[in-house]
Amino acid sequence: MNVSDALLASVRASSLEQIRPAAAALRDAVADLTGLRCAVTDNIAVQEPMKDAAGEILASTVFGFDRGEDARWWRFPQLALTSPLPMACRFESEPFWCNAQGIHTPTPNLLLSALDLSNFRQRALTSAAVVAPIHLPFGQIAAASFLSPDPELDDLSAPFEAHGQALALLARTFVSSYVKVTERRRPAVASALLTKREVECLRWAASGKTNDEIGAILNLKRTTVRFHIRSASVKLDAVNRDQTLFKAAQLGFLAMIR
């Protein structure tokens, strides 16, 4: 299904004040398309729930997860460490649907087949979900889950096939705009451009190699390796080697080579 420009505009927040109406537009669009509910988080790794300009929690005041088991997914952030839904988002970038029988993706993903789906209903707080992973700058992972009003319904293959891509586009538009308007200022790393040698040295350092070992691998002097890593540290505004590797990883310089 094609998503109109007008619909995308309605779920995009360009200011703090527009967060709440954009969230409501996402809720209504999902309900109109599929009859499903949506649960959205901008960062599966943190405890802070998404809020509007007045500090109201969107999960309860807009998306309707305000009581009993409904509220558990945002009241108990540790669920993100054990639920198979956010865990799958760490290894998949395309929308998928899942239930106790498996994680169903457009393209097979061997990493997902290794995930533990035991006690799925208890850990995911639903019998099935359509999920849109949203991978953001600086390594941040967001997610939107689309759930049936009937928590016992365990087959969402039909809405996934018909509307999975549209749901993912709507969710990504909302979440990415939310992150931008609520973003805290970061160090000025946007213009950082590492050289090929700097990236090579950092990749080997990230794998645990010492400067001497990196020098032997790349046929460089130890002092040259140290120069390249220090140069990368300056460009990334990092205070030490560990922070340099962390920032380089966040910006995608250390992505695993297949």
Residue frames as qw, qx, qy, qz and C-alpha x, y, z in Angstrom:
[[0.000, 0.887, 0.462, 0.000, 0.00, 0.00, 0.00],
 [0.372, 0.447, -0.031, 0.813, 1.24, 3.49, -0.86],
 [0.323, -0.648, -0.459, 0.515, 1.33, 6.00, 1.99],
 [0.252, 0.861, 0.261, 0.357, 0.29, 9.51, 0.96],
 [0.374, 0.344, -0.253, 0.823, 2.47, 12.54, 1.59],
 [0.394, -0.582, -0.008, -0.711, -0.36, 14.02, 3.63],
 [0.882, -0.413, -0.208, -0.095, -0.50, 10.99, 5.92],
 [0.752, 0.056, -0.277, 0.595, 3.27, 11.03, 6.40],
 [0.093, 0.501, -0.133, 0.850, 3.15, 14.73, 7.19],
 [0.610, -0.594, -0.127, -0.509, 0.51, 14.10, 9.84],
 [0.904, -0.379, -0.144, 0.132, 2.75, 11.68, 11.78],
 [0.629, 0.279, -0.179, 0.703, 5.86, 13.88, 11.53],
 [0.382, -0.859, -0.244, 0.240, 6.61, 16.13, 14.51],
 [0.516, 0.578, -0.046, 0.631, 8.54, 19.28, 13.62],
 [0.089, -0.572, 0.361, -0.731, 8.39, 20.76, 17.13],
 [0.026, 0.013, -0.872, 0.488, 7.81, 19.62, 20.70],
 [0.468, 0.205, 0.332, -0.793, 4.22, 20.86, 20.51],
 [0.681, 0.295, -0.385, -0.549, 3.53, 18.66, 17.51],
 [0.061, 0.243, -0.962, 0.108, 4.61, 15.42, 19.22],
 [0.396, 0.185, 0.750, -0.497, 1.19, 14.66, 20.69],
 [0.665, 0.503, 0.083, -0.546, -0.89, 15.30, 17.53],
 [0.424, 0.508, -0.706, -0.253, 1.66, 13.31, 15.49],
 [0.096, -0.125, 0.958, -0.239, 1.38, 10.39, 17.91],
 [0.541, 0.340, 0.533, -0.554, -2.41, 10.54, 17.73],
 [0.599, 0.564, -0.283, -0.494, -2.22, 10.59, 13.93],
 [0.226, 0.363, -0.902, -0.064, -0.02, 7.48, 14.00],
 [0.310, 0.079, 0.845, -0.428, -2.44, 5.72, 16.36],
 [0.602, 0.475, 0.288, -0.574, -5.41, 6.55, 14.16],
 [0.489, 0.561, -0.531, -0.405, -3.66, 5.64, 10.91],
 [0.057, 0.236, -0.968, 0.061, -2.66, 2.23, 12.25],
 [0.409, 0.245, 0.735, -0.483, -6.18, 1.57, 13.52],
 [0.594, 0.555, 0.005, -0.582, -7.73, 2.61, 10.20],
 [0.401, 0.513, -0.701, -0.290, -5.33, 0.45, 8.18],
 [0.425, 0.168, -0.888, 0.056, -5.29, -2.68, 10.28],
 [0.709, -0.549, -0.259, -0.360, -7.37, -2.40, 13.42],
 [0.770, -0.089, -0.431, 0.462, -4.18, -2.91, 15.42],
 [0.377, -0.922, -0.015, 0.083, -2.82, -0.95, 18.37],
 [0.637, 0.558, -0.292, 0.444, 0.69, 0.48, 18.38],
 [0.668, -0.703, 0.019, 0.242, 3.33, 0.47, 21.11],
 [0.559, 0.721, -0.118, 0.391, 6.28, 2.71, 20.31],
 [0.615, -0.693, 0.061, 0.372, 9.65, 3.34, 21.94],
 [0.387, 0.896, -0.218, 0.019, 12.36, 5.63, 20.63],
 [0.215, 0.618, -0.724, 0.221, 15.16, 3.70, 22.35],
 [0.884, -0.215, -0.380, -0.168, 14.96, 0.07, 23.47],
 [0.663, 0.117, -0.512, 0.534, 18.03, 0.54, 25.68],
 [0.044, 0.236, -0.371, 0.897, 16.79, 3.26, 28.06],
 [0.075, -0.405, -0.832, 0.371, 14.14, 3.54, 30.76],
 [0.142, 0.364, 0.144, -0.909, 12.69, 6.92, 29.75],
 [0.421, 0.527, 0.736, 0.057, 9.29, 6.60, 28.00],
 [0.201, 0.329, 0.385, 0.838, 8.35, 8.85, 25.11],
 [0.068, -0.622, -0.528, 0.574, 6.60, 12.06, 26.24],
 [0.276, 0.792, 0.384, 0.386, 4.82, 15.02, 24.72],
 [0.240, 0.584, -0.147, 0.762, 5.72, 18.68, 25.25],
 [0.505, -0.647, 0.103, -0.562, 3.89, 18.72, 28.60],
 [0.073, -0.434, 0.847, -0.299, 5.71, 15.64, 29.86],
 [0.822, 0.017, 0.297, -0.485, 2.71, 13.32, 29.45],
 [0.369, -0.256, 0.869, 0.209, 3.65, 9.72, 28.63],
 [0.480, 0.274, -0.447, -0.704, 2.50, 8.86, 25.13],
 [0.235, 0.016, -0.969, -0.071, 2.15, 5.13, 25.81],
 [0.003, -0.403, -0.814, 0.418, -0.66, 5.74, 28.29],
 [0.195, 0.571, 0.283, -0.746, -2.26, 9.04, 27.23],
 [0.421, 0.491, -0.376, -0.664, -2.20, 8.55, 23.44],
 [0.403, 0.238, -0.839, -0.278, -1.63, 4.88, 22.65],
 [0.759, -0.300, -0.149, -0.559, -3.90, 3.60, 25.42],
 [0.731, -0.008, -0.633, 0.255, -1.56, 1.35, 27.40],
 [0.153, -0.595, 0.253, -0.747, -2.63, 2.67, 30.77],
 [0.674, -0.406, 0.366, -0.497, -3.61, -0.17, 33.06],
 [0.937, -0.108, 0.310, -0.117, -2.79, -3.71, 34.12],
 [0.774, -0.067, 0.467, 0.423, -0.66, -5.85, 31.82],
 [0.474, 0.810, 0.239, 0.249, -1.14, -3.27, 29.07],
 [0.056, -0.972, 0.191, -0.121, 1.14, -0.87, 30.92],
 [0.840, -0.421, 0.242, 0.241, 3.87, -3.36, 31.78],
 [0.778, 0.372, 0.155, 0.481, 5.89, -2.86, 28.61],
 [0.266, 0.718, -0.093, 0.637, 6.69, 0.78, 29.42],
 [0.543, -0.772, 0.130, -0.304, 6.45, 0.71, 33.23],
 [0.805, -0.420, 0.390, 0.153, 9.06, -2.05, 33.43],
 [0.419, 0.793, -0.376, -0.235, 11.83, -1.16, 30.96],
 [0.335, -0.453, 0.824, 0.065, 13.83, -4.26, 31.92],
 [0.790, 0.335, 0.482, -0.177, 11.40, -6.17, 29.70],
 [0.520, 0.796, -0.247, -0.184, 13.39, -4.79, 26.77],
 [0.052, -0.618, 0.785, 0.004, 16.30, -6.94, 27.90],
 [0.383, -0.065, 0.912, -0.129, 14.28, -10.15, 27.95],
 [0.660, 0.514, 0.342, -0.428, 11.39, -9.74, 25.50],
 [0.640, 0.104, 0.605, 0.463, 11.97, -11.37, 22.11],
 [0.369, 0.860, 0.342, 0.092, 10.50, -8.32, 20.32],
 [0.002, -0.963, 0.251, 0.094, 13.19, -5.70, 21.07],
 [0.611, -0.414, 0.611, 0.286, 15.84, -8.42, 21.02],
 [0.670, 0.411, 0.545, 0.291, 14.93, -9.24, 17.43],
 [0.249, 0.964, 0.096, 0.021, 15.19, -5.54, 16.57],
 [0.378, -0.758, 0.444, 0.291, 18.89, -5.68, 17.45],
 [0.476, -0.188, 0.768, 0.386, 19.45, -8.14, 14.60],
 [0.350, 0.507, 0.715, 0.332, 16.89, -7.08, 11.99],
 [0.039, -0.268, 0.031, 0.962, 16.19, -3.83, 10.13],
 [0.299, -0.178, -0.609, -0.712, 13.17, -4.86, 8.06],
 [0.626, -0.205, 0.247, -0.711, 9.65, -5.12, 9.49],
 [0.303, 0.060, -0.950, -0.045, 8.65, -8.61, 10.64],
 [0.699, -0.398, 0.000, -0.594, 5.89, -10.38, 12.48],
 [0.266, 0.276, -0.883, 0.271, 6.38, -12.95, 15.20],
 [0.793, -0.391, -0.022, -0.466, 4.64, -15.40, 17.48],
 [0.683, -0.494, 0.530, -0.092, 5.66, -18.39, 19.55],
 [0.913, 0.245, 0.308, 0.109, 6.31, -20.38, 16.37],
 [0.680, 0.091, 0.239, 0.688, 8.91, -18.03, 14.94],
 [0.020, -0.707, 0.026, 0.707, 10.00, -14.64, 13.64],
 [0.617, 0.504, 0.560, 0.227, 8.76, -14.15, 10.11],
 [0.120, -0.671, 0.206, 0.702, 10.77, -11.81, 7.88],
 [0.659, 0.680, -0.053, -0.318, 10.64, -10.96, 4.16],
 [0.575, 0.584, -0.562, 0.108, 14.23, -12.17, 3.85],
 [0.888, -0.308, -0.316, 0.131, 15.61, -15.07, 5.98],
 [0.024, -0.801, 0.428, -0.419, 17.81, -13.96, 8.87],
 [0.745, 0.015, -0.638, 0.192, 19.91, -16.68, 10.50],
 [0.121, 0.241, -0.553, 0.788, 20.55, -14.54, 13.59],
 [0.567, -0.226, 0.094, -0.787, 16.85, -14.47, 14.40],
 [0.839, -0.052, -0.492, -0.226, 16.54, -18.24, 14.26],
 [0.533, 0.099, -0.676, 0.499, 18.85, -18.47, 17.27],
 [0.241, -0.369, 0.286, -0.851, 16.66, -16.31, 19.53],
 [0.058, -0.173, -0.927, 0.327, 14.87, -17.93, 22.43],
 [0.393, -0.263, -0.307, -0.826, 11.08, -17.77, 21.92],
 [0.389, -0.290, -0.854, 0.189, 10.14, -19.88, 24.92],
 [0.139, -0.622, -0.583, 0.504, 7.31, -18.51, 27.06],
 [0.230, 0.296, 0.354, 0.857, 6.64, -16.07, 24.23],
 [0.256, -0.738, -0.487, -0.390, 3.25, -14.89, 25.50],
 [0.574, -0.727, -0.250, 0.283, 4.59, -14.06, 28.97],
 [0.549, -0.315, 0.137, 0.762, 7.77, -12.39, 27.75],
 [0.174, 0.230, 0.432, 0.854, 6.33, -10.46, 24.81],
 [0.207, 0.336, 0.489, -0.778, 3.04, -9.63, 26.60],
 [0.638, 0.418, -0.080, -0.642, 1.16, -10.65, 23.47],
 [0.836, 0.065, 0.544, 0.023, 0.60, -13.76, 21.41],
 [0.641, 0.376, 0.396, 0.540, 1.73, -12.10, 18.17],
 [0.069, -0.834, -0.035, 0.547, 3.05, -8.78, 16.93],
 [0.629, 0.649, 0.131, 0.407, 4.00, -6.97, 13.77],
 [0.524, -0.693, 0.026, 0.494, 7.25, -5.16, 14.56],
 [0.508, 0.806, -0.005, 0.304, 9.07, -2.32, 12.81],
 [0.681, -0.385, -0.039, 0.621, 12.71, -1.95, 13.90],
 [0.236, 0.953, 0.058, 0.179, 13.97, 1.62, 13.51],
 [0.764, -0.188, -0.026, 0.617, 17.74, 2.04, 13.44],
 [0.024, 0.993, 0.109, 0.041, 18.77, 5.62, 14.16],
 [0.417, 0.703, -0.381, 0.432, 22.04, 7.62, 14.19],
 [0.140, -0.601, 0.625, -0.478, 24.56, 6.97, 16.98],
 [0.258, 0.084, -0.959, 0.085, 23.57, 3.31, 17.21],
 [0.413, 0.053, 0.509, -0.753, 20.16, 4.03, 18.74],
 [0.156, -0.168, -0.911, -0.344, 17.49, 1.41, 18.11],
 [0.475, 0.056, 0.276, -0.834, 13.79, 2.26, 18.26],
 [0.022, -0.137, -0.970, -0.201, 10.87, -0.05, 17.70],
 [0.549, 0.013, 0.065, -0.833, 7.16, 0.03, 17.00],
 [0.079, 0.083, 0.993, -0.019, 5.03, -3.01, 17.76],
 [0.515, -0.038, -0.232, -0.824, 1.56, -3.41, 16.28],
 [0.075, -0.001, 0.945, -0.320, -0.71, -5.60, 18.37],
 [0.340, -0.410, -0.705, -0.468, -4.17, -7.06, 18.10],
 [0.445, -0.461, 0.200, -0.741, -6.79, -5.84, 20.62],
 [0.953, -0.218, -0.043, -0.206, -7.18, -9.57, 21.32],
 [0.161, -0.740, 0.652, -0.032, -3.94, -10.55, 23.11],
 [0.733, -0.104, 0.671, -0.046, -4.64, -14.24, 22.41],
 [0.750, 0.647, 0.045, -0.130, -4.65, -13.84, 18.61],
 [0.619, -0.499, 0.481, 0.368, -1.46, -15.52, 17.44],
 [0.581, 0.260, 0.559, 0.531, -1.52, -14.99, 13.66],
 [0.107, 0.833, 0.079, -0.536, -0.87, -11.52, 12.21],
 [0.499, -0.038, 0.622, 0.602, 0.38, -12.72, 8.85],
 [0.299, 0.703, 0.583, 0.278, -2.49, -11.09, 6.94],
 [0.046, -0.989, -0.092, 0.109, -2.03, -7.50, 8.21],
 [0.490, -0.573, 0.426, 0.500, 1.72, -7.93, 7.90],
 [0.506, 0.199, 0.653, 0.528, 1.52, -8.99, 4.25],
 [0.199, 0.803, 0.497, 0.261, -0.98, -6.25, 3.40],
 [0.075, -0.964, -0.063, -0.246, 0.39, -3.34, 5.43],
 [0.802, -0.402, -0.062, 0.437, 3.75, -4.22, 7.02],
 [0.523, 0.194, 0.118, 0.821, 5.80, -1.83, 4.91],
 [0.109, -0.721, -0.242, -0.641, 3.28, 1.00, 5.34],
 [0.665, -0.722, -0.189, -0.004, 3.24, 0.52, 9.11],
 [0.753, -0.223, 0.001, 0.619, 7.04, 0.59, 9.20],
 [0.320, 0.438, 0.183, 0.820, 7.19, 3.79, 7.14],
 [0.337, -0.790, -0.230, -0.458, 4.66, 5.56, 9.35],
 [0.761, -0.610, -0.117, 0.190, 6.42, 4.47, 12.54],
 [0.688, -0.006, 0.059, 0.723, 9.86, 5.40, 11.25],
 [0.132, 0.622, 0.194, 0.747, 8.64, 8.85, 10.21],
 [0.504, -0.797, -0.168, -0.287, 7.10, 9.50, 13.62],
 [0.812, -0.490, -0.041, 0.312, 9.97, 8.16, 15.70],
 [0.632, 0.161, 0.082, 0.753, 12.78, 9.76, 13.70],
 [0.002, -0.696, -0.136, -0.705, 11.06, 13.15, 13.91],
 [0.656, -0.730, -0.154, -0.110, 10.44, 12.68, 17.64],
 [0.811, -0.254, -0.027, 0.527, 14.12, 11.95, 18.21],
 [0.423, 0.411, 0.112, 0.800, 15.16, 15.06, 16.29],
 [0.202, -0.742, -0.124, -0.627, 12.90, 17.48, 18.16],
 [0.729, -0.676, -0.009, -0.105, 13.81, 16.02, 21.58],
 [0.836, 0.224, -0.227, 0.447, 17.52, 15.52, 20.85],
 [0.472, -0.824, 0.080, 0.303, 20.02, 16.77, 23.38],
 [0.353, 0.862, -0.358, -0.062, 23.03, 18.49, 21.89],
 [0.951, -0.099, 0.112, 0.271, 25.92, 16.15, 21.08],
 [0.393, -0.583, 0.369, 0.608, 29.57, 16.94, 20.52],
 [0.510, 0.718, -0.168, -0.444, 30.25, 18.23, 17.01],
 [0.502, -0.252, 0.784, 0.263, 31.15, 14.97, 15.29],
 [0.683, 0.593, 0.350, -0.245, 28.93, 15.41, 12.23],
 [0.461, 0.828, -0.291, -0.130, 31.88, 16.56, 10.13],
 [0.528, -0.526, 0.659, 0.105, 34.26, 13.84, 11.33],
 [0.823, 0.505, -0.207, -0.160, 35.93, 12.15, 8.37],
 [0.677, -0.505, 0.517, 0.140, 38.34, 9.36, 9.22],
 [0.322, 0.604, -0.641, -0.347, 41.02, 8.19, 6.83],
 [0.884, 0.113, -0.415, -0.184, 41.30, 4.64, 5.57],
 [0.496, 0.269, -0.689, 0.455, 44.30, 4.00, 7.84],
 [0.271, -0.270, 0.484, -0.787, 42.54, 5.42, 10.89],
 [0.831, -0.055, -0.027, -0.552, 39.55, 3.14, 10.29],
 [0.802, 0.208, -0.557, 0.056, 41.80, 0.10, 9.76],
 [0.244, 0.296, -0.683, 0.622, 43.65, 0.76, 13.01],
 [0.478, -0.197, 0.355, -0.779, 40.43, 1.31, 14.94],
 [0.876, 0.022, -0.261, -0.406, 38.85, -1.87, 13.59],
 [0.702, 0.169, -0.638, 0.269, 41.80, -3.95, 14.70],
 [0.002, -0.275, 0.573, -0.772, 41.88, -2.14, 18.06],
 [0.676, -0.157, 0.094, -0.714, 38.18, -2.92, 18.51],
 [0.902, 0.048, -0.401, -0.149, 38.96, -6.60, 17.99],
 [0.791, -0.605, 0.072, 0.054, 41.40, -6.46, 20.91],
 [0.804, 0.300, -0.072, 0.509, 44.71, -6.04, 19.12],
 [0.448, -0.703, -0.017, 0.551, 47.52, -4.00, 20.69],
 [0.262, 0.890, -0.197, -0.317, 49.36, -1.29, 18.80],
 [0.223, -0.503, 0.788, 0.277, 52.27, -3.67, 18.25],
 [0.501, 0.217, 0.836, 0.054, 49.96, -6.34, 16.85],
 [0.458, 0.808, 0.289, -0.233, 48.15, -3.83, 14.63],
 [0.054, 0.813, -0.454, -0.361, 51.50, -2.63, 13.34],
 [0.345, -0.238, 0.877, 0.236, 52.51, -6.18, 12.43],
 [0.512, 0.492, 0.701, -0.069, 49.19, -6.79, 10.65],
 [0.379, 0.896, 0.201, -0.114, 49.24, -3.53, 8.67],
 [0.744, 0.209, 0.054, 0.632, 53.03, -3.38, 8.24],
 [0.014, -0.879, -0.001, -0.477, 53.23, -0.11, 10.17],
 [0.323, 0.252, -0.610, 0.679, 55.45, 1.09, 12.99],
 [0.318, -0.525, -0.722, 0.319, 53.93, 1.06, 16.46],
 [0.114, -0.413, -0.176, 0.886, 54.27, 4.84, 16.66],
 [0.180, -0.022, -0.512, -0.840, 52.41, 5.20, 13.35],
 [0.352, -0.445, -0.808, -0.160, 49.52, 3.10, 14.64],
 [0.281, -0.543, -0.518, 0.598, 49.38, 5.22, 17.77],
 [0.023, -0.212, 0.157, 0.964, 49.39, 8.38, 15.62],
 [0.271, -0.226, -0.670, -0.653, 46.41, 7.18, 13.56],
 [0.389, -0.535, -0.745, 0.090, 44.39, 6.24, 16.64],
 [0.235, -0.475, -0.305, 0.791, 45.18, 9.55, 18.34],
 [0.058, 0.045, -0.375, -0.924, 44.23, 11.42, 15.17],
 [0.347, -0.406, -0.745, -0.400, 40.88, 9.61, 15.13],
 [0.361, -0.522, -0.622, 0.459, 40.38, 10.48, 18.81],
 [0.094, -0.309, -0.041, 0.946, 40.82, 14.19, 18.08],
 [0.217, -0.107, -0.562, -0.791, 38.40, 14.07, 15.15],
 [0.478, -0.442, -0.723, -0.230, 35.79, 12.27, 17.26],
 [0.263, -0.634, 0.232, -0.689, 36.30, 14.51, 20.30],
 [0.889, -0.298, -0.345, -0.031, 37.12, 11.48, 22.42],
 [0.331, -0.844, 0.366, -0.210, 39.11, 11.53, 25.65],
 [0.441, -0.452, 0.775, 0.034, 40.66, 8.05, 25.46],
 [0.100, 0.196, -0.885, -0.411, 40.98, 4.94, 23.35],
 [0.137, 0.342, 0.914, -0.169, 37.81, 3.30, 24.67],
 [0.283, 0.678, 0.341, -0.586, 35.69, 6.36, 23.96],
 [0.175, 0.503, -0.539, -0.653, 37.24, 6.65, 20.50],
 [0.031, -0.021, -0.969, -0.245, 36.20, 3.07, 19.70],
 [0.178, 0.510, 0.749, -0.382, 32.73, 3.66, 21.14],
 [0.281, 0.683, 0.057, -0.671, 32.10, 6.80, 19.08],
 [0.144, 0.379, -0.725, -0.558, 33.55, 5.24, 15.94],
 [0.072, 0.204, 0.975, 0.039, 31.22, 2.27, 16.39],
 [0.235, 0.617, 0.532, -0.531, 28.20, 4.56, 16.89],
 [0.291, 0.689, -0.183, -0.638, 29.00, 6.35, 13.65],
 [0.900, 0.374, 0.155, -0.163, 29.35, 3.12, 11.69],
 [0.270, 0.772, -0.570, -0.072, 33.09, 3.19, 11.09],
 [0.189, -0.382, 0.894, -0.139, 33.58, -0.17, 12.81],
 [0.841, 0.150, 0.061, -0.516, 30.77, -2.05, 11.12],
 [0.702, -0.204, 0.677, 0.088, 31.43, -5.78, 10.85],
 [0.332, 0.505, -0.590, -0.536, 32.89, -6.79, 7.48],
 [0.913, 0.089, 0.261, -0.301, 31.11, -9.81, 6.03]]
